[in-house]
Amino acid sequence: MTPEEFRHAGHELIDWIADYRSNLEQRPVRAQVEPGDIRRSFPDSAPATPLAPDQLLRELEQRVLPGITLVQHPMHYGWFPSNAALASVLGDIASSGLGALGISWESCPALTEVEEVVCDWMRQLTGLSENWEGCIQDTASTSCLTSMLLARERASDYAQNHGGLQGAGKPLVVYTTAEAHSSVIKAALLAGFGSDNLRMVAMDPETHSMRAESLAELVAKDIASGNIPAVVVASVGSTGVTAFDPVAEIAEITVKHDIWLHVDAAMAGSAMLLPECRHLWQGVEAADSISWNPHKWMGTILDCSLMYVRDVQHLVRVMSTNPSYLRSSVDDEVRQYRDWGIPLGRRFRALKLWYHLGIDGIESIRSRLRRDLENAGWFADTVASTEDWKVLVPVKLQTVCIRHEPPGIEGEALDRHTLAWVSAINQSGAAFMSPSMLNGRWMVRVSIGVEATTREHVEKLWTLIQQTVKKPIP
Ligand SMILES: *Cc1c(COP(=O)(O)O)cnc(C)c1O
C-alpha cells in the first residue's frame, strides 16, 4: 500500500468509525452470536489474492461487527467502563501511523520523553507527590506482576543474582484479600511465591475492605514462624464490589516491617482525578508501587495502565539487563523504559493520553466522572428505597451491587431468580450487566460510567429491570 492509497482508505475507515460510534445505541449491547459463529464466517486460509480496502471494510462490517459487545453503548453496565474516548483514539492512530520503535531512548527519544511528560502530568492530576515516577504498562496485570518481582527481590536481598527463590532459605509471603483481582493471585504465582505463601487477609463483612488488624496478626505469625513477609497488595476499588482497603492503616504495618506495598487502583484510579475522592486512598504516599488504568473509567483507549514507583533505582536494578547492542553514549542522561518492566519493545502509548488530555481536557473528563457518581448515587438510592430490593455494599463510586429478594425466595432459588432476570436482560441486548458472586450468592453489579450514559439511560435501565423481575421465571 502506498501512502496515497493509505490516505484514501484511511479517510473511508475514519468515516466508517465515526458512523459506527454515532449509531451504537441502535444495536444490541451484547454480541448476539454463538461460540464459533465468527470464526466460521471466515475462510479457512488467508486470501490468495489481495482484497481492495473497501471490500475489507465491508467484511469488517459484516463479519466482525456482529461479534463485538458494545462496551461504549449507553446501556452497557457490565464489568467496568471502557470508554475508548475518540480523542484518545486519534492519538492511538497517530502512534500506529508513526510506527515508532520503542526499545531504547535512542530508537525514539520522543517516545520516551513524551511518556515521562504525560506520566508526570497524570501524577499531578491525581494529587501524588513528586516522590513518584511513572511509566505506561499495557495492563494493571503487568504492573502487578512487575511490582511482585520488585517486592520479591527487595525481600530476598536480590536473590536473582545468586540462587533465586530456590536458594532462599525462608519462604517469602504475599498478603491480599479474597476481593483482590484475579491478576493479583496470578502475579503472586508467576513471581514464584507459591500458593502456600499466599495469605488471604480477613475483610470487614460490610465494606469488604481488608482488616488491618488481621493483616498485623498474620504478619506477626509469619515472622514468628521464620517466614519473610514480602508484599501486601491493597485494592483501591476492588473488582467485585469496588471495596477500598484502608491504605493508611496497611502502610503503618508495611513500613514498620519493611514489606512492599502495592496499591492496585486499576478501576478507581480514575476517581483520584477528583480531589474529593482522594480520601479513598489516603496514605498512598507510603506505598511502594501504584497502578491504575486510564483505559477504564477515565476512558483513554486500551492499553493504557499507569505504574508509579518511588524507588526507581531499585526498579532498574531488578529489571535491567543492558545488553551491549542496546547501549549508547547518552545512557547516563536518559531513561530506558525497557528497564521499567518486562517487554523490551513498547508502543508510543503516551500519544493517546496526550491527545485525550489535550482535546477533551481534564475539566470535561472530571465533569463526566462527577456525573457518573451522581447517577450511581441516584440509582443506589432508588433501588434501596424500593420494596424487595437491596443494595448489598455501600456505594463508594459508580458500581452498585444489587439483588431482588422477593419474600419466600432464598438460597439456591434466589440464585436462580437473580441469574434468570439478569440473563434475560443481557440476552435481549437491551442492556448489559455483570452477575457476580458475593459471599457465595449471586448478585448483579451495575457499573455506571460509559461516556454516552445519561441519567435517562439509568432510569431506563431501572424500568427495564423492574419489568423483567415481574415476569415469571422460565
Ligand atoms: C480491571 C482490574 C484489574 C486488571 O486490569 P488489566 O489492566 O486488565 O490487567 C486489576 N485490578 C483491578 C482492581 C481491576 O479493576
The ligand as a Tripos MOL2 file, in Angstrom:
@<TRIPOS>MOLECULE
LIG
   15    15     1     0     0
SMALL
NO_CHARGES

@<TRIPOS>ATOM
      1 C1         -9.5460   -4.3570   35.9100 C.3       1 LIG1
      2 C2         -8.7510   -4.6060   37.1020 C.ar      1 LIG1
      3 C3         -7.5060   -5.2460   37.0330 C.ar      1 LIG1
      4 C4         -6.9480   -5.8140   35.7590 C.3       1 LIG1
      5 O1         -6.7310   -4.8490   34.8230 O.3       1 LIG1
      6 P1         -5.9640   -5.1670   33.4700 P.3       1 LIG1
      7 O2         -5.4350   -3.8460   33.0620 O.co2     1 LIG1
      8 O3         -6.9820   -5.7140   32.5280 O.co2     1 LIG1
      9 O4         -4.8990   -6.1510   33.7510 O.co2     1 LIG1
     10 C5         -6.7890   -5.3830   38.1910 C.ar      1 LIG1
     11 N1         -7.2460   -4.9230   39.3530 N.ar      1 LIG1
     12 C6         -8.4360   -4.2990   39.4740 C.ar      1 LIG1
     13 C7         -8.8780   -3.7930   40.7990 C.3       1 LIG1
     14 C8         -9.2310   -4.1190   38.3440 C.ar      1 LIG1
     15 O5        -10.4010   -3.4760   38.4510 O.3       1 LIG1
@<TRIPOS>BOND
     1     1     2 1
     2     2     3 ar
     3     2    14 ar
     4     3     4 1
     5     3    10 ar
     6     4     5 1
     7     5     6 1
     8     6     7 2
     9     6     8 1
    10     6     9 1
    11    10    11 ar
    12    11    12 ar
    13    12    13 1
    14    12    14 ar
    15    14    15 1
@<TRIPOS>SUBSTRUCTURE
     1 LIG1         1 GROUP 0 **** ****
